[in-house]
Amino acid sequence: MAGDVVRGRQKVDWARSHMPVLEAIRRRFETEKPFHGLTVSAVLHVEAKTAALALALAAGGADVRLAAGNPLSTDDDAVTVLREEGLETWAEKGESIAQYQAGIRAMLDADPDVIIDDGADLVALVHSTRKDRGKIRGSTEETTTGVIRLRALEKSGALLFPAIAVNDADMKHLFDNRYGTGQSAVEGILYATNLLIAGKVCVVAGYGWSGKGVAARLRGLGGDVVVTEVDPIRALEARFDGFRVMPMLDAAPIADLILTVTGDTRVVREEHFRVLKDGCLLANAGHFDVEVSRKDLEGLAVAHRPVRPHVEEYRFADGRRAYLLGEGRLINLAAGQGHPVEVMDFSFALQALSAEHLAKHGRSMAAKLHAVPVELDRAVALAALPSLGLRIDELTEEQRRYVASWEEGT
Ligand SMILES: NC(=O)c1ccc[n+]([C@@H]2O[C@H](COP(=O)([O-])OP(=O)(O)OC[C@H]3O[C@@H](n4cnc5c(N)ncnc54)[C@H](O)[C@@H]3O)[C@@H](O)[C@H]2O)c1
């Protein structure tokens, strides 16, 4: 659907006015032009906050091209703004898989110098269709699932260029995954259903950075939160944080809501659907739509119908019903507005600085997975403090010496 440019401008302006760290980087880029003559291809959720990142890169001299990182997460109004600004943008809300793949191919056809990826689909396309890196100086990766894929690529010895794991920076996962997914996944569920969390048994599958955020928010709304895990340490952490922990097979019969956020596949599948409580809501906040098995739902159900936007009812032979939200895709983007603006300020500031790092140093960096340079992580944190009205102490000279020495004890 064609977006509305006035609405789009309002959304982008609102985002930019709440992204002070990225805006400061944009102003520096405008004078320094670190991307002069370079093409940046980005596969991201195309919405207002992403537009702020794209415009910052363009201000730095980049020829920016964007494609959707998910068929359901596009904001058509933001797309209209980007196109009006002259940025080639391949994204339409609800696009077909063929359209989605064509967009990613177009990003590669642009012969990029720098890649910004979310889920590693563009990097995977480079590696499945090419034997050499071409002009590519390197790529940055936004999310946990993409980092897992890059690590596998690196381990197989096939990675063609340096990749920076933006997701693993402290200023990314401590805020974006935990507080961003925590708030926005719940927002997506509420928007899709208009139901009350208080009094519901809410099962959170995966107690990683995102799962911790979601579990805390659901508890804050009065949910009775149960955690499922495969990692014994994370399971203990969830228990010590005050949540019940049990296998999915035990959780499914008591669940009013199941939210997966694992980065894994088929976390909720046929054996769970067979014992699922009647009326259970099923949602996913993990990167790909494979965590709740739609195929198993379709195989087991005797009837299927949409019941309201973002909600599909599956009826089983014994009359029980399950409600799949947002087609099992990232619920915070499919039914909600994505992450809150402020956390994307941190994440996209890191993306902008990591892309600049690759533009400057990518050709001399080893073809492996790199951490975000610690000084960039710290620079984003330092720039973020005043935006929240915060000041912190500095080490005194005496303290600097003390923490640097091994000689001083009791
Ligand atoms: N919705 C969003 O906007 C958003 C934001 C950030 C991350 N993500 C995605 O969310 C997923 C999780 O990210 P994260 O940063 O929390 O990762 P993480 O690695 O910190 O945590 C994942 C957790 O899931 C657990 N897990 C794996 N398989 C499981 C299974 N079968 N059952 C139960 N638990 C299982 C792991 O042990 C781990 O503790 C990834 O796909 C990531 O890309 C989405």
PDBQT file of the ligand as one rigid body, heavy atoms in Angstrom, charges set to zero:
ROOT
HETATM    1  N1  LIG A 501      11.759  -9.033  18.480  1.00  0.00    +0.000 N 
HETATM    2  C1  LIG A 501      12.857  -8.288  18.352  1.00  0.00    +0.000 C 
HETATM    3  O1  LIG A 501      12.780  -7.116  17.998  1.00  0.00    +0.000 OA
HETATM    4  C2  LIG A 501      14.166  -8.875  18.709  1.00  0.00    +0.000 A 
HETATM    5  C3  LIG A 501      15.168  -8.098  19.311  1.00  0.00    +0.000 A 
HETATM    6  C4  LIG A 501      16.371  -8.710  19.694  1.00  0.00    +0.000 A 
HETATM    7  C5  LIG A 501      16.554 -10.064  19.421  1.00  0.00    +0.000 A 
HETATM    8  N2  LIG A 501      15.585 -10.782  18.764  1.00  0.00    +0.000 N 
HETATM    9  C6  LIG A 501      15.717 -12.198  18.449  1.00  0.00    +0.000 C 
HETATM   10  O2  LIG A 501      15.257 -12.930  19.597  1.00  0.00    +0.000 OA
HETATM   11  C7  LIG A 501      15.918 -14.188  19.648  1.00  0.00    +0.000 C 
HETATM   12  C8  LIG A 501      16.582 -14.326  21.022  1.00  0.00    +0.000 C 
HETATM   13  O3  LIG A 501      17.543 -13.292  21.180  1.00  0.00    +0.000 OA
HETATM   14  P1  LIG A 501      18.341 -13.086  22.544  1.00  0.00    +0.000 P 
HETATM   15  O4  LIG A 501      19.223 -11.925  22.333  1.00  0.00    +0.000 OA
HETATM   16  O5  LIG A 501      17.410 -13.117  23.699  1.00  0.00    +0.000 OA
HETATM   17  O6  LIG A 501      19.226 -14.438  22.515  1.00  0.00    +0.000 OA
HETATM   18  P2  LIG A 501      19.960 -15.171  23.703  1.00  0.00    +0.000 P 
HETATM   19  O7  LIG A 501      20.952 -16.073  23.074  1.00  0.00    +0.000 OA
HETATM   20  O8  LIG A 501      20.405 -14.181  24.739  1.00  0.00    +0.000 OA
HETATM   21  O9  LIG A 501      18.792 -16.059  24.360  1.00  0.00    +0.000 OA
HETATM   22  C9  LIG A 501      18.132 -17.125  23.746  1.00  0.00    +0.000 C 
HETATM   23  C10 LIG A 501      17.739 -18.110  24.858  1.00  0.00    +0.000 C 
HETATM   24  O10 LIG A 501      16.867 -19.101  24.320  1.00  0.00    +0.000 OA
HETATM   25  C11 LIG A 501      17.212 -20.357  24.899  1.00  0.00    +0.000 C 
HETATM   26  N3  LIG A 501      16.710 -21.447  24.051  1.00  0.00    +0.000 N 
HETATM   27  C12 LIG A 501      17.246 -21.923  22.894  1.00  0.00    +0.000 A 
HETATM   28  N4  LIG A 501      16.483 -22.948  22.438  1.00  0.00    +0.000 NA
HETATM   29  C13 LIG A 501      15.458 -23.093  23.317  1.00  0.00    +0.000 A 
HETATM   30  C14 LIG A 501      14.347 -23.980  23.386  1.00  0.00    +0.000 A 
HETATM   31  N5  LIG A 501      14.150 -24.921  22.459  1.00  0.00    +0.000 N 
HETATM   32  N6  LIG A 501      13.489 -23.857  24.431  1.00  0.00    +0.000 NA
HETATM   33  C15 LIG A 501      13.686 -22.909  25.394  1.00  0.00    +0.000 A 
HETATM   34  N7  LIG A 501      14.735 -22.047  25.378  1.00  0.00    +0.000 NA
HETATM   35  C16 LIG A 501      15.604 -22.143  24.344  1.00  0.00    +0.000 A 
HETATM   36  C17 LIG A 501      18.741 -20.290  24.993  1.00  0.00    +0.000 C 
HETATM   37  O11 LIG A 501      19.227 -21.235  25.943  1.00  0.00    +0.000 OA
HETATM   38  C18 LIG A 501      18.966 -18.850  25.440  1.00  0.00    +0.000 C 
HETATM   39  O12 LIG A 501      18.980 -18.711  26.845  1.00  0.00    +0.000 OA
HETATM   40  C19 LIG A 501      16.886 -14.191  18.469  1.00  0.00    +0.000 C 
HETATM   41  O13 LIG A 501      16.264 -14.790  17.363  1.00  0.00    +0.000 OA
HETATM   42  C20 LIG A 501      17.095 -12.713  18.200  1.00  0.00    +0.000 C 
HETATM   43  O14 LIG A 501      17.569 -12.490  16.892  1.00  0.00    +0.000 OA
HETATM   44  C21 LIG A 501      14.400 -10.220  18.435  1.00  0.00    +0.000 A 
ENDROOT
TORSDOF 0
